[in-house]
Amino acid sequence: MLSPEVRKSIKNLRYLLNQGYPRSSAVEFVSNHYRLELDQRHLLARCVFSKEEATDHQDRVIDVGEVRDRRLGVDGYNVLISVESVLGGEQVVKCDDGFIRDLQAIFGKYKISDVTEKAIDEILNVVDEANPKEVAFFYDKQVSRSGELAGMTRGKLEERDLNGDAKTTVGTDADVRNFEVVASSDRAIIKKSDRVWDISAEILKHKEANLLDLTKI
């Protein structure tokens, strides 16, 4: 449950963004005004959008049927951590733009957990069903365990006989945008992509989750 103060902060931030205030300044102002904790600030920064930006993001979203026979680029850590959060019972958020996002703050340090392999399997289940022409997973080289995750993902792709690869990179944003369809909830990637598939939302069609729906606030 969100406190009354956090609910007020969400509504006030939306108002400022709709008035055209710069995003980073508006988030900082509202967060400081309501003396929000770090995780609450993270919620505002990741999940609250102006009506214009939320609509723009939704205009780029495609459903699973439109992935078929197209080249799919997956923002590895972005998708994996959200799916891990779903499977691990951590809170995930349906944000103002309709995308599912986690509230984990990794900042370069990632730990493989007991749900990591399950999360990769869940991701590959929906990718397999979507039947893209090919799929490539990109894991940020700067984040710990990226090589291990790429190897794990690559092995599972081979087991399923899926046409694809998994690799580490220093430029995930640019790499995934070379594909016809991008799987990511990253704001910077979405606004530069024509077709975006929300894998976490696809998985939530079949899984229960600790979901906070901001679109109802």
Backbone as a chain_set.jsonl record, in Angstrom:
{"seq": "MLSPEVRKSIKNLRYLLNQGYPRSSAVEFVSNHYRLELDQRHLLARCVFSKEEATDHQDRVIDVGEVRDRRLGVDGYNVLISVESVLGGEQVVKCDDGFIRDLQAIFGKYKISDVTEKAIDEILNVVDEANPKEVAFFYDKQVSRSGELAGMTRGKLEERDLNGDAKTTVGTDADVRNFEVVASSDRAIIKKSDRVWDISAEILKHKEANLLDLTKI", "coords": {"N": [[0.839, -1.204, 0.0], [0.469, 2.217, -0.796], [1.533, 5.142, 0.869], [-0.384, 8.055, 1.909], [1.184, 10.331, 1.413], [2.986, 9.522, -0.58], [1.217, 8.972, -2.638], [0.247, 11.555, -3.097], [2.606, 12.711, -3.984], [3.033, 11.395, -6.404], [0.85, 12.298, -7.944], [1.359, 15.05, -7.944], [3.826, 15.148, -9.259], [3.087, 14.193, -11.782], [1.472, 16.333, -12.56], [3.357, 18.447, -12.764], [5.025, 17.441, -14.789], [3.208, 17.3, -16.891], [2.882, 19.976, -17.276], [5.172, 20.623, -18.488], [7.607, 20.798, -17.151], [11.122, 20.175, -16.647], [12.142, 16.786, -16.464], [14.047, 15.57, -14.6], [14.491, 17.64, -12.758], [11.906, 18.063, -11.796], [11.308, 15.595, -10.59], [13.233, 15.57, -8.545], [12.488, 17.871, -7.089], [9.831, 17.261, -6.186], [10.326, 14.902, -4.761], [12.027, 15.808, -2.718], [10.357, 17.679, -1.5], [8.339, 16.088, -0.37], [9.876, 14.56, 1.209], [10.811, 11.95, 0.513], [11.675, 8.456, 0.734], [14.493, 6.512, -0.523], [13.645, 4.331, -2.177], [11.089, 5.176, -2.805], [11.585, 7.493, -4.23], [12.796, 6.315, -6.374], [10.638, 4.998, -7.486], [9.105, 7.188, -8.447], [10.903, 8.249, -10.336], [11.194, 6.196, -12.214], [8.635, 5.444, -13.002], [6.566, 7.349, -13.289], [4.959, 9.462, -15.588], [4.437, 12.095, -18.0], [1.286, 12.766, -19.644], [1.64, 13.005, -22.376], [4.159, 11.778, -22.896], [3.667, 9.2, -21.939], [1.67, 8.343, -23.7], [3.103, 8.419, -26.088], [4.981, 6.375, -25.622], [3.248, 4.159, -25.468], [2.295, 4.089, -28.056], [4.334, 2.884, -29.378], [4.38, 0.292, -28.604], [4.125, -3.183, -29.253], [2.232, -6.226, -29.721], [2.548, -9.731, -28.839], [2.072, -11.197, -31.162], [3.046, -9.651, -33.216], [5.738, -9.905, -33.166], [6.595, -12.087, -34.494], [8.642, -13.542, -36.966], [10.313, -11.37, -37.084], [13.369, -9.59, -36.336], [14.644, -9.701, -33.112], [15.797, -7.759, -30.464], [17.062, -7.946, -27.224], [17.148, -6.214, -24.224], [19.149, -7.182, -21.968], [19.761, -7.194, -18.972], [17.777, -5.411, -18.114], [15.305, -6.643, -18.783], [15.63, -9.171, -17.573], [15.966, -8.643, -14.769], [13.513, -7.539, -14.088], [11.8, -9.719, -14.57], [12.87, -11.562, -12.787], [12.13, -10.244, -10.438], [9.349, -10.5, -10.536], [9.065, -13.331, -10.321], [10.281, -13.732, -7.881], [8.619, -12.568, -6.056], [8.943, -9.92, -5.494], [8.036, -6.434, -5.507], [6.573, -5.213, -8.465], [5.834, -2.75, -10.947], [3.087, -1.449, -12.709], [3.452, 1.002, -14.826], [2.834, 4.549, -15.53], [2.931, 4.664, -18.295], [2.143, 2.182, -19.018], [4.047, 0.174, -19.129], [5.713, -2.579, -17.53], [7.698, -2.375, -14.714], [10.522, -2.974, -12.584], [11.65, -2.205, -9.223], [14.22, -2.39, -8.496], [17.506, -1.405, -7.646], [20.302, -1.642, -9.214], [22.818, -0.669, -10.217], [25.367, -1.425, -11.369], [26.122, -3.651, -9.872], [25.342, -6.936, -9.77], [23.746, -9.872, -8.647], [23.683, -13.298, -9.144], [20.893, -15.285, -8.522], [18.696, -17.695, -6.879], [16.523, -17.597, -8.502], [17.312, -16.799, -10.963], [17.958, -18.549, -13.162], [15.43, -19.655, -13.584], [14.071, -17.366, -14.35], [15.313, -16.719, -16.786], [14.49, -18.939, -18.233], [11.693, -18.499, -18.273], [11.588, -16.141, -19.767], [12.623, -17.07, -22.207], [10.651, -18.887, -22.827], [8.434, -17.277, -23.592], [9.611, -15.905, -25.685], [10.135, -17.984, -27.443], [7.507, -18.738, -28.057], [6.72, -16.426, -29.348], [8.168, -16.533, -31.662], [10.362, -15.174, -33.184], [12.362, -14.05, -36.013], [15.057, -14.054, -35.455], [16.894, -13.815, -32.346], [18.591, -11.707, -30.072], [20.387, -11.327, -27.117], [21.542, -8.781, -25.01], [23.915, -7.988, -22.637], [25.004, -5.646, -20.294], [28.377, -4.932, -20.216], [29.651, -3.601, -18.184], [28.357, -4.283, -15.883], [28.381, -6.53, -13.146], [28.865, -10.082, -13.489], [28.039, -10.332, -16.104], [29.228, -11.744, -18.256], [28.917, -14.401, -17.434], [26.125, -14.597, -17.349], [25.491, -14.145, -20.031], [26.637, -16.423, -21.169], [25.087, -18.43, -19.934], [22.551, -17.821, -20.954], [23.022, -18.135, -23.687], [23.573, -20.863, -23.812], [21.066, -21.922, -23.151], [19.55, -21.015, -25.28], [20.638, -22.565, -27.308], [19.915, -25.117, -26.424], [17.189, -25.051, -26.872], [17.128, -24.816, -29.526], [16.851, -22.328, -30.694], [17.143, -19.633, -32.942], [19.589, -17.593, -32.306], [21.566, -15.423, -30.113], [23.665, -14.513, -27.323], [25.319, -11.933, -25.7], [27.957, -9.893, -24.242], [28.203, -6.336, -23.9], [29.284, -2.938, -24.403], [27.555, -1.075, -25.144], [24.592, -1.327, -24.862], [22.15, 0.052, -25.376], [22.435, 1.127, -27.999], [22.958, -1.217, -29.421], [20.638, -2.895, -29.172], [18.814, -1.382, -30.541], [19.366, -1.813, -33.155], [17.763, -3.751, -34.054], [14.635, -5.043, -35.38], [12.545, -5.289, -33.572], [12.424, -4.292, -30.216], [13.067, -5.376, -26.939], [12.492, -4.019, -24.0], [12.166, -1.917, -21.082], [13.301, 0.424, -20.707], [13.41, 3.866, -20.58], [15.002, 5.574, -22.201], [15.668, 3.908, -24.307], [13.173, 3.144, -25.326], [12.11, 5.539, -26.419], [13.579, 5.848, -28.691], [12.988, 3.789, -30.336], [11.076, 1.976, -32.758], [9.376, -0.236, -32.553], [8.359, -1.829, -29.686], [8.494, -4.433, -27.378], [7.002, -5.602, -24.488], [8.224, -7.791, -22.499], [7.997, -8.559, -19.815], [5.365, -7.819, -19.197], [4.072, -9.587, -20.859], [4.69, -12.043, -19.658], [3.368, -11.686, -17.253], [0.772, -12.142, -17.951], [0.34, -14.741, -17.46], [1.221, -15.233, -14.941], [0.991, -14.739, -11.406], [1.578, -11.767, -9.517], [3.302, -9.458, -7.332], [1.956, -6.769, -7.759], [1.901, -3.316, -8.376], [-0.313, -0.988, -9.508], [0.024, 1.847, -11.108], [-1.548, 3.204, -12.884], [-4.037, 3.335, -11.873], [-4.066, 5.229, -9.974]], "CA": [[0.0, 0.0, 0.0], [1.198, 3.478, -0.828], [1.101, 6.116, 1.868], [-1.003, 9.253, 1.322], [2.215, 11.252, 0.943], [3.512, 9.03, -1.855], [0.154, 9.192, -3.626], [0.267, 12.982, -3.429], [3.823, 12.998, -4.754], [2.807, 10.886, -7.761], [-0.07, 13.209, -8.634], [2.03, 16.337, -8.138], [4.836, 14.995, -10.304], [2.366, 14.144, -13.06], [1.046, 17.698, -12.889], [4.524, 19.214, -13.207], [5.462, 16.914, -16.086], [2.214, 17.724, -17.886], [3.094, 21.409, -17.503], [6.392, 20.778, -19.264], [8.817, 20.966, -16.345], [12.151, 19.156, -16.912], [11.86, 15.589, -15.674], [14.948, 15.357, -13.459], [14.252, 18.698, -11.773], [10.592, 17.844, -11.198], [11.419, 14.437, -9.69], [13.998, 15.988, -7.37], [11.692, 18.831, -6.317], [8.728, 16.569, -5.516], [10.905, 13.958, -3.795], [12.509, 16.574, -1.565], [9.211, 18.314, -0.838], [7.631, 15.091, 0.434], [10.893, 13.843, 1.988], [10.637, 10.547, 0.155], [12.776, 7.511, 0.881], [15.165, 6.216, -1.784], [12.826, 3.478, -3.032], [9.956, 5.976, -3.264], [12.134, 8.354, -5.28], [13.027, 5.433, -7.515], [9.312, 4.796, -8.071], [8.763, 8.377, -9.228], [11.823, 8.418, -11.461], [11.033, 5.14, -13.214], [7.275, 5.013, -13.335], [5.6, 8.434, -13.475], [5.199, 10.135, -16.861], [3.416, 13.011, -18.506], [0.341, 12.103, -20.548], [2.215, 12.995, -23.722], [5.2, 10.761, -23.008], [3.041, 7.894, -21.75], [1.002, 8.008, -24.962], [4.156, 8.152, -27.068], [5.508, 5.041, -25.34], [2.242, 3.161, -25.82], [2.198, 4.03, -29.517], [5.442, 2.072, -29.881], [4.235, -1.069, -28.086], [3.502, -4.198, -30.097], [1.896, -7.431, -28.967], [3.385, -10.892, -29.135], [1.862, -11.646, -32.536], [3.799, -8.821, -34.153], [7.164, -10.233, -33.059], [6.844, -13.213, -35.394], [9.446, -13.359, -38.183], [11.112, -10.148, -37.013], [14.593, -9.68, -35.542], [14.354, -9.219, -31.762], [16.922, -7.426, -29.598], [16.618, -7.936, -25.827], [17.938, -5.488, -23.224], [19.27, -8.319, -21.065], [19.56, -6.945, -17.542], [16.5, -4.731, -17.917], [14.223, -7.629, -18.815], [15.891, -10.242, -16.61], [15.744, -8.217, -13.385], [12.065, -7.402, -13.895], [11.199, -11.052, -14.493], [13.298, -12.093, -11.487], [11.301, -9.608, -9.41], [8.036, -11.149, -10.607], [9.151, -14.7, -9.807], [10.729, -13.703, -6.492], [7.623, -11.938, -5.201], [9.244, -8.507, -5.268], [7.043, -5.565, -6.133], [6.763, -4.641, -9.787], [4.892, -1.648, -11.117], [2.543, -1.064, -14.003], [3.725, 2.436, -14.777], [1.895, 5.422, -16.231], [2.962, 4.372, -19.732], [1.693, 0.814, -19.221], [5.14, -0.79, -19.048], [6.001, -3.195, -16.239], [9.073, -2.096, -14.29], [10.9, -3.326, -11.221], [12.179, -1.084, -8.443], [15.55, -2.769, -8.039], [18.573, -0.464, -7.99], [21.479, -2.507, -9.335], [23.972, 0.237, -10.309], [26.628, -2.088, -11.678], [26.357, -4.857, -9.083], [24.255, -7.897, -9.942], [24.023, -11.18, -8.059], [22.876, -14.414, -9.628], [20.128, -15.831, -7.4], [18.045, -18.972, -7.163], [15.459, -17.42, -9.499], [17.888, -16.318, -12.225], [17.772, -19.528, -14.235], [13.989, -19.739, -13.844], [13.683, -16.156, -15.072], [15.763, -16.869, -18.175], [13.588, -19.919, -18.852], [10.404, -17.843, -18.523], [11.791, -15.214, -20.886], [12.77, -17.848, -23.439], [9.345, -19.489, -23.134], [7.601, -16.339, -24.357], [10.314, -15.63, -26.937], [9.893, -19.15, -28.297], [6.122, -18.632, -28.518], [6.624, -15.283, -30.26], [8.763, -17.016, -32.91], [11.053, -14.16, -33.988], [13.294, -14.555, -37.022], [16.243, -14.299, -34.634], [16.872, -13.057, -31.1], [19.908, -11.443, -29.485], [20.374, -10.763, -25.768], [22.715, -7.948, -24.742], [24.134, -7.715, -21.216], [25.994, -4.585, -20.105], [29.671, -5.45, -19.781], [30.055, -2.904, -16.96], [27.645, -4.866, -14.745], [28.98, -7.793, -12.731], [28.309, -11.376, -13.903], [27.476, -10.245, -17.451], [29.737, -12.837, -19.076], [28.284, -15.639, -16.975], [24.725, -14.572, -17.779], [25.461, -14.316, -21.485], [26.903, -17.833, -21.43], [23.92, -19.198, -19.506], [21.48, -17.565, -21.916], [23.421, -18.731, -24.962], [23.392, -22.306, -23.688], [19.636, -22.237, -23.179], [19.106, -20.806, -26.66], [21.069, -23.741, -28.066], [19.09, -26.247, -25.992], [15.857, -24.91, -27.47], [17.319, -24.691, -30.972], [16.388, -21.01, -31.114], [18.118, -18.897, -33.734], [19.914, -16.398, -31.545], [22.852, -15.316, -29.445], [23.703, -13.665, -26.131], [26.676, -11.402, -25.616], [28.167, -8.7, -23.427], [28.424, -5.163, -24.736], [29.422, -1.662, -23.693], [26.547, -0.163, -25.687], [23.326, -2.049, -25.012], [21.123, 0.905, -25.983], [22.642, 1.193, -29.446], [22.912, -2.561, -30.002], [19.273, -3.421, -29.296], [18.063, -0.576, -31.506], [19.661, -2.296, -34.5], [16.818, -4.822, -34.354], [13.3, -4.581, -35.77], [11.76, -5.223, -32.342], [13.249, -4.145, -29.019], [12.444, -5.764, -25.672], [13.068, -3.211, -22.925], [11.289, -0.905, -20.488], [14.171, 1.573, -20.48], [12.842, 5.063, -21.208], [15.887, 6.084, -23.244], [15.597, 2.992, -25.447], [11.821, 3.188, -25.886], [11.844, 6.74, -27.216], [14.338, 5.786, -29.94], [12.642, 2.527, -30.992], [9.77, 1.991, -33.429], [8.551, -1.337, -32.056], [8.844, -2.271, -28.379], [7.714, -5.536, -26.804], [7.171, -5.675, -23.036], [8.257, -9.212, -22.147], [7.489, -8.732, -18.447], [3.902, -7.765, -19.278], [3.645, -10.839, -21.493], [4.795, -13.091, -18.641], [2.345, -11.437, -16.231], [-0.517, -12.67, -18.412], [0.238, -16.131, -17.0], [1.799, -15.341, -13.604], [0.57, -13.787, -10.387], [2.72, -10.949, -9.11], [3.109, -8.384, -6.366], [1.868, -5.691, -8.745], [1.351, -2.001, -8.055], [-0.811, -0.404, -10.752], [-0.023, 3.307, -10.99], [-2.563, 3.766, -13.775], [-5.282, 3.451, -11.11], [-3.871, 6.249, -8.931]], "C": [[0.874, 1.253, 0.0], [0.639, 4.421, 0.228], [0.43, 7.299, 1.174], [0.027, 10.225, 0.759], [2.774, 10.819, -0.411], [2.471, 9.216, -2.957], [0.107, 10.658, -4.06], [1.468, 13.317, -4.304], [3.674, 12.536, -6.2], [1.936, 11.862, -8.556], [0.576, 14.563, -8.905], [3.095, 16.265, -9.224], [4.178, 14.923, -11.674], [1.974, 15.555, -13.509], [2.218, 18.508, -13.445], [5.006, 18.751, -14.579], [4.496, 17.323, -17.192], [2.329, 19.211, -18.213], [4.406, 21.685, -18.238], [7.66, 21.001, -18.466], [9.829, 19.865, -16.678], [12.009, 17.983, -15.942], [12.74, 15.474, -14.43], [14.713, 16.391, -12.364], [12.932, 18.486, -11.048], [10.625, 16.683, -10.213], [12.14, 14.838, -8.406], [13.18, 16.926, -6.48], [10.598, 18.126, -5.515], [9.261, 15.617, -4.444], [11.382, 14.67, -2.538], [11.355, 17.19, -0.78], [8.496, 17.336, 0.089], [8.583, 14.228, 1.263], [10.803, 12.332, 1.764], [11.893, 9.732, 0.417], [13.327, 7.164, -0.504], [14.299, 5.372, -2.716], [11.611, 4.222, -3.572], [10.39, 6.946, -4.365], [12.352, 7.551, -6.562], [11.711, 5.161, -8.246], [8.922, 5.983, -8.951], [9.608, 8.463, -10.493], [11.569, 7.413, -12.577], [9.626, 5.013, -13.772], [6.254, 6.111, -13.592], [5.964, 9.226, -14.728], [4.111, 11.165, -17.143], [2.475, 12.226, -19.418], [0.933, 11.973, -21.944], [3.258, 11.891, -23.879], [4.625, 9.361, -22.843], [2.361, 7.43, -23.034], [2.016, 7.662, -26.04], [4.741, 6.756, -26.873], [4.522, 3.962, -25.79], [2.088, 3.009, -27.331], [3.28, 3.145, -30.128], [5.322, 0.6, -29.482], [3.581, -1.98, -29.12], [3.163, -5.411, -29.237], [2.703, -8.609, -29.494], [3.253, -11.344, -30.586], [2.672, -10.878, -33.557], [5.305, -9.054, -34.089], [7.549, -11.293, -34.093], [7.594, -12.779, -36.659], [10.179, -12.023, -38.238], [12.336, -10.389, -36.136], [14.366, -8.983, -34.204], [15.639, -8.975, -30.978], [16.441, -7.243, -28.17], [17.632, -7.201, -24.952], [18.058, -6.41, -22.008], [18.976, -8.061, -19.603], [18.197, -6.319, -17.267], [15.353, -5.731, -17.831], [14.411, -8.681, -17.725], [15.547, -9.825, -15.185], [14.255, -8.029, -13.104], [11.398, -8.763, -13.746], [11.624, -11.752, -13.203], [12.438, -11.524, -10.362], [9.916, -10.236, -9.371], [8.086, -12.519, -9.938], [9.531, -14.739, -8.331], [9.762, -13.031, -5.539], [7.919, -10.498, -4.849], [8.202, -7.647, -5.984], [7.491, -5.121, -7.521], [5.624, -3.659, -10.019], [4.402, -1.568, -12.555], [2.564, 0.454, -14.021], [2.715, 3.237, -15.594], [1.828, 5.132, -17.725], [2.567, 2.937, -20.047], [2.777, -0.235, -19.142], [5.28, -1.33, -17.623], [7.462, -2.938, -15.902], [9.29, -2.566, -12.858], [11.428, -2.079, -10.52], [13.553, -1.421, -7.869], [16.571, -1.733, -8.502], [19.889, -1.237, -8.02], [22.775, -1.694, -9.36], [25.304, -0.503, -10.432], [26.899, -3.37, -10.922], [25.142, -5.771, -9.168], [24.676, -9.228, -9.337], [23.095, -12.223, -8.663], [22.204, -15.071, -8.426], [19.481, -17.152, -7.796], [16.897, -18.831, -8.156], [16.009, -17.006, -10.867], [17.636, -17.282, -13.374], [16.299, -19.678, -14.594], [13.523, -18.539, -14.662], [14.097, -16.235, -16.537], [14.862, -17.855, -18.914], [12.234, -19.297, -19.186], [10.5, -16.888, -19.713], [11.861, -15.983, -22.202], [11.474, -18.563, -23.812], [8.511, -18.55, -24.0], [8.274, -15.951, -25.671], [10.067, -16.757, -27.932], [8.483, -19.093, -28.887], [5.962, -17.506, -29.542], [7.21, -15.602, -31.633], [9.394, -15.903, -33.76], [11.966, -14.821, -35.019], [14.622, -14.9, -36.371], [16.135, -13.451, -33.377], [18.298, -12.887, -30.594], [19.721, -10.774, -28.129], [21.667, -9.982, -25.558], [22.781, -7.629, -23.249], [25.255, -6.685, -21.077], [27.283, -5.141, -19.513], [30.109, -4.837, -18.454], [29.411, -3.493, -15.707], [28.232, -6.237, -14.43], [28.167, -8.993, -13.209], [27.749, -11.367, -15.325], [27.945, -11.394, -18.343], [29.093, -14.164, -18.726], [26.833, -15.72, -17.438], [24.599, -14.774, -19.282], [25.689, -15.781, -21.849], [25.721, -18.716, -21.068], [22.781, -19.053, -20.516], [21.773, -18.228, -23.253], [23.222, -20.248, -24.936], [21.931, -22.709, -23.772], [19.03, -21.997, -24.558], [19.44, -22.028, -27.513], [20.231, -24.961, -27.712], [17.723, -26.241, -26.669], [15.913, -24.818, -28.996], [16.713, -23.392, -31.502], [17.502, -20.302, -31.876], [18.458, -17.603, -33.005], [21.266, -16.465, -30.885], [22.678, -14.462, -28.192], [25.134, -13.211, -25.952], [26.74, -10.232, -24.647], [28.505, -7.539, -24.356], [28.611, -3.929, -23.866], [28.369, -0.669, -24.171], [25.225, -0.846, -25.936], [22.277, -1.223, -25.744], [21.233, 0.904, -27.506], [22.486, -0.181, -30.086], [21.48, -3.058, -30.185], [18.474, -2.651, -30.345], [18.385, -0.94, -32.95], [18.681, -3.373, -34.945], [15.433, -4.258, -34.652], [12.378, -4.414, -34.568], [12.72, -5.165, -31.163], [12.445, -4.586, -27.802], [13.157, -5.028, -24.55], [11.983, -2.311, -22.354], [12.085, 0.361, -20.179], [13.663, 2.778, -21.274], [13.689, 5.558, -22.374], [15.839, 5.211, -24.494], [14.234, 3.084, -26.123], [11.654, 4.366, -26.837], [12.62, 6.767, -28.531], [14.04, 4.517, -30.736], [11.246, 2.607, -31.601], [8.824, 0.932, -32.884], [9.154, -1.858, -30.754], [7.903, -3.341, -27.836], [8.034, -5.63, -25.318], [7.077, -7.136, -22.6], [7.702, -9.451, -20.747], [5.962, -8.717, -18.427], [3.353, -9.045, -19.89], [3.648, -11.977, -20.477], [3.711, -12.926, -17.578], [0.947, -11.873, -16.672], [-0.759, -14.07, -17.852], [0.755, -16.324, -15.574], [1.153, -14.336, -12.656], [1.797, -13.015, -9.919], [2.304, -9.955, -8.041], [3.111, -7.079, -7.162], [1.224, -4.435, -8.173], [0.96, -1.334, -9.366], [-0.962, 1.11, -10.593], [-1.108, 3.92, -11.858], [-3.905, 3.928, -13.068], [-5.189, 4.501, -10.004], [-4.028, 7.637, -9.544]], "O": [[1.881, 1.331, 0.704], [-0.57, 4.486, 0.448], [0.649, 7.524, -0.017], [-0.223, 10.872, -0.258], [3.008, 11.653, -1.285], [2.813, 9.577, -4.083], [-0.051, 10.961, -5.243], [1.365, 14.106, -5.244], [4.138, 13.211, -7.119], [2.251, 12.204, -9.696], [0.369, 15.156, -9.964], [3.254, 17.196, -10.013], [4.665, 15.531, -12.628], [2.124, 15.917, -14.676], [2.087, 19.175, -14.471], [5.355, 19.57, -15.429], [4.917, 17.654, -18.3], [1.926, 19.652, -19.289], [4.714, 22.83, -18.569], [8.691, 21.358, -19.037], [9.432, 18.735, -16.963], [11.783, 18.175, -14.748], [12.228, 15.301, -13.325], [14.733, 16.06, -11.179], [12.838, 18.698, -9.84], [10.046, 16.767, -9.13], [11.706, 14.486, -7.309], [13.185, 16.787, -5.257], [10.452, 18.36, -4.315], [8.707, 15.538, -3.347], [11.166, 14.191, -1.425], [11.375, 17.219, 0.451], [8.094, 17.699, 1.195], [8.158, 13.287, 1.933], [10.728, 11.55, 2.712], [13.014, 10.235, 0.337], [12.714, 7.478, -1.524], [14.22, 5.655, -3.911], [11.149, 3.933, -4.676], [9.647, 7.188, -5.316], [12.127, 8.036, -7.671], [11.677, 5.102, -9.475], [8.459, 5.797, -10.076], [9.093, 8.717, -11.581], [11.713, 7.742, -13.755], [9.441, 4.531, -14.889], [5.161, 5.818, -14.078], [7.116, 9.615, -14.917], [3.013, 11.103, -16.589], [2.827, 11.152, -19.906], [0.751, 10.956, -22.613], [3.249, 11.156, -24.867], [5.048, 8.432, -23.531], [2.465, 6.263, -23.412], [1.816, 6.726, -26.814], [4.971, 6.036, -27.844], [4.911, 2.976, -26.415], [1.785, 1.921, -27.822], [3.151, 2.707, -31.272], [6.079, -0.241, -29.969], [2.611, -1.6, -29.776], [3.731, -5.601, -28.162], [3.442, -8.489, -30.471], [4.221, -11.824, -31.175], [2.956, -11.387, -34.641], [6.061, -8.47, -34.866], [8.705, -11.372, -34.508], [7.238, -11.803, -37.319], [10.615, -11.591, -39.305], [12.336, -11.286, -35.294], [13.951, -7.825, -34.159], [16.471, -9.873, -30.843], [15.514, -6.472, -27.922], [18.819, -7.529, -24.945], [17.19, -6.422, -21.135], [18.045, -8.641, -19.045], [17.539, -6.668, -16.286], [14.531, -5.67, -16.916], [13.458, -9.04, -17.033], [14.897, -10.583, -14.465], [13.788, -8.327, -12.005], [10.529, -8.942, -12.893], [10.823, -12.46, -12.592], [12.062, -12.245, -9.438], [9.371, -10.477, -8.294], [7.251, -12.832, -9.089], [9.152, -15.664, -7.612], [10.04, -12.928, -4.344], [7.24, -9.908, -4.009], [7.571, -8.086, -6.946], [8.633, -4.71, -7.722], [4.582, -3.731, -9.368], [5.192, -1.613, -13.498], [1.792, 1.108, -13.32], [1.851, 2.67, -16.264], [0.787, 5.331, -18.352], [2.642, 2.51, -21.199], [2.471, -1.426, -19.092], [5.003, -0.633, -16.647], [8.355, -3.239, -16.694], [8.375, -2.557, -12.035], [11.626, -1.036, -11.142], [13.994, -0.821, -6.889], [16.497, -1.244, -9.629], [20.512, -1.459, -6.982], [23.714, -1.987, -8.62], [26.247, -0.234, -9.687], [27.811, -4.114, -11.282], [24.056, -5.427, -8.701], [25.819, -9.659, -9.492], [21.877, -12.05, -8.687], [22.86, -15.377, -7.431], [19.689, -17.659, -8.899], [16.349, -19.836, -8.608], [15.248, -16.879, -11.826], [17.156, -16.881, -14.435], [15.954, -19.813, -15.768], [12.687, -18.672, -15.556], [13.33, -15.866, -17.425], [14.513, -17.639, -20.075], [11.688, -19.54, -20.262], [9.605, -16.837, -20.556], [11.236, -15.597, -23.189], [11.227, -18.819, -24.99], [7.95, -18.964, -25.015], [7.593, -15.695, -26.664], [9.82, -16.515, -29.114], [8.289, -19.365, -30.071], [5.173, -17.615, -30.481], [6.807, -15.021, -32.64], [9.011, -15.71, -34.914], [12.297, -16.002, -34.908], [15.238, -15.915, -36.696], [15.376, -12.482, -33.34], [19.111, -13.808, -30.678], [18.997, -9.787, -28.002], [22.752, -10.461, -25.887], [21.843, -7.079, -22.672], [26.324, -6.836, -21.669], [27.277, -5.746, -18.441], [30.844, -5.46, -17.688], [29.867, -3.233, -14.594], [28.542, -7.011, -15.335], [26.943, -8.928, -13.318], [27.052, -12.305, -15.713], [27.153, -11.956, -19.1], [28.762, -14.957, -19.607], [26.367, -16.776, -17.866], [23.71, -15.486, -19.751], [25.017, -16.319, -22.729], [25.387, -19.645, -21.804], [22.132, -20.032, -20.883], [20.886, -18.813, -23.875], [22.763, -20.84, -25.913], [21.594, -23.719, -24.391], [18.1, -22.697, -24.959], [18.633, -22.469, -28.332], [19.874, -25.749, -28.587], [17.173, -27.293, -26.995], [14.883, -24.75, -29.665], [16.146, -23.349, -32.594], [18.669, -20.372, -31.489], [17.707, -16.629, -33.076], [22.019, -17.423, -31.062], [21.668, -13.778, -28.027], [26.061, -14.016, -26.042], [25.717, -9.654, -24.279], [29.024, -7.736, -25.454], [28.148, -3.887, -22.726], [28.294, 0.451, -23.665], [24.774, -0.941, -27.077], [21.59, -1.731, -26.629], [20.244, 0.703, -28.21], [21.938, -0.293, -31.182], [21.143, -3.587, -31.244], [17.564, -3.202, -30.966], [17.746, -0.433, -33.872], [18.753, -3.855, -36.075], [15.097, -3.149, -34.239], [11.536, -3.517, -34.54], [13.708, -5.898, -31.118], [11.281, -4.216, -27.652], [14.284, -5.367, -24.19], [11.011, -1.979, -23.033], [11.606, 1.254, -19.48], [13.508, 2.708, -22.494], [13.152, 5.921, -23.421], [15.956, 5.715, -25.612], [14.148, 3.1, -27.351], [11.119, 4.211, -27.935], [12.355, 7.607, -29.391], [14.745, 4.201, -31.694], [10.346, 3.227, -31.034], [7.621, 1.164, -32.765], [10.312, -2.275, -30.718], [6.683, -3.178, -27.834], [9.199, -5.725, -24.934], [5.985, -7.653, -22.361], [7.01, -10.443, -20.518], [5.34, -9.511, -17.723], [2.296, -9.529, -19.487], [2.718, -12.782, -20.438], [3.194, -13.916, -17.061], [0.037, -11.961, -15.846], [-1.897, -14.533, -17.774], [0.735, -17.439, -15.052], [0.811, -13.222, -13.054], [2.912, -13.537, -9.923], [1.123, -9.653, -7.868], [4.12, -6.378, -7.233], [0.152, -4.483, -7.57], [1.804, -1.136, -10.24], [-1.94, 1.593, -10.023], [-1.547, 5.04, -11.598], [-4.81, 4.578, -13.592], [-6.108, 4.649, -9.198], [-3.904, 8.64, -8.841]]}, "num_chains": 1, "name": "protein.A"}
